[in-house]
Amino acid sequence: MLLPRASMPNLQRLFFVALILLLVGCQAHNNGSPESIAHKSLPPIEVGAQQYSAYLPLLKDKRVSLVVNHSARVPAGDGKSVHLLDALLSRNINIVSIMSPEHGFRGQASAGERIQDVIDSRTGLPIHSLYGNTKKPTATMLDNVDVLVFDIQDVGVRFYTYLSTLHYILEAAAEQGVSVVVLDRPNPNGQFTDGPILNPSFQSFVGMHPIPVLHGMTLGELALMIKGEQWVDHADSLLLHVVPVAHYDKTMPYSLPTPPSPNLPNDSAIALYPTLCFFEGTSVSIGRGTDLPFQLIGHPSVALGDKRVTVTPNTGASTPKYNGDTLYASLLSPERVSGLNLPLLLNTYQTVTGANEVFFTRPQFFDKLAGTDALRLAIIDGDTASAIKETWREPLDIFKAKRAPYLLYPTKEYNDAT
């Protein structure tokens, strides 16, 4: 049916309004972000472990030991994945042993729990613990090894101990003439460079290098930096090969396909971990022994929030702080841009001490996490978050210049101690 000529302008106006609404809706669906649109057009990320052609030639006819845990999984199609151990055995690589970090090969041990050497029930391979009496591979462990393959998912925080395990792997390999292949994985906190630089006098297994709490690097980049800055003995003789993540830059949001440890079960916990871990040196619980580890702060006698949460032992927290007690808790969710949340730390200190309770119950451990005693003393002195972060500015600039030659991926930092 033909429309009367007089109705045509109205119809055109309706058409253009509908077109505009459609375009706006499409933009909203894409979050209106050029970065998000660009990332959607990129090929999917490929972790180092799935790029077989880049490293299988390095393993051919070699005796290989894997430094892995449960996070060393490789896509196998149809949304499925297999452990790197199985993937390499199916490709006839001669695996002679496995070495496991904190939380063990299966990733279920509690934080700080000593891991024992065992035999893998399925493959019969020896599993050497690198978290217990021995944190560095011994000459005996490496006696029949030509290549160490390191594939562990990290979270980009100095005191997360997988980095310390990497350090000792590199040092032992350099001493024994064993080559190392690091299969890199994304850093879910890779857009942040924040926190105090570690003072060497506070060096420990929860902080071994002069880097900030949030260093903005992957373990592959850090392996290159450890060698290049000669942070291990015999670094010049270290035979190191890093397989980078393909199609990756640090502006990308990255949700870990496998929880890296029992108390970091999801993206929220991983984003909050850099800040909440400091409470481990205090009287405040961060939710170990609850369903929300590293997603709350709580205290049995100080009202830190309006939620009531009871602490009981569970996987990854066999002896949690305040076991059996009910906490006054505040449930937390990270902002889109997190980094270190100093105001949360400072405000909680004021609340706890204002209730005449002790806050720093483990001051030495707090200082190990911070890599300095300056942060704890500044909190006690009542310094503001901006004043504390200002003291980090120049050291962070120096660090970023030093790390620049070792970076493998583009990065855009959202929080540089401002």
Buried (B, 14 or more C-beta within 10 A) or exposed (E): EEEEEEEEEEEEEEEEEEEEEEEEEEEEEEEEEEEEEEBEEEEEBBBBBBBBEBBEEBBEEBBBBBBBBBBBBBBEEEEEBBBBBBBBBEEEBBBBBBBBBBBBBEBBBBBEBEBEBBEBEEEEBBBBBBBBEBBBBEEEBBEEBBBBBBBBBBBBBBBBBBBBBBBBBBBBBBBBEBBBBBBBBBBBBBBBBBBBBBBEEBBBBBBBBBBBBBBBBBBBBBBBBBBBBEBBEBBEEBBBBBBBBBEBBBBBEBEBEEBBBBBBBBBBBBBBBBBBBBBBBBBBBBBBBBEBBBBBBBBBEBEBBEEEBEBEBBEBBBEBBBBEBEBBBBBBEBEEEBBBBBEBBBEBBEBBBEEEBEBBBEBEBBBBBBBBBBBBEBBEEEBEBEEBBEBBEEBBEEBBEBBEEBBBBEBEBBBBBE
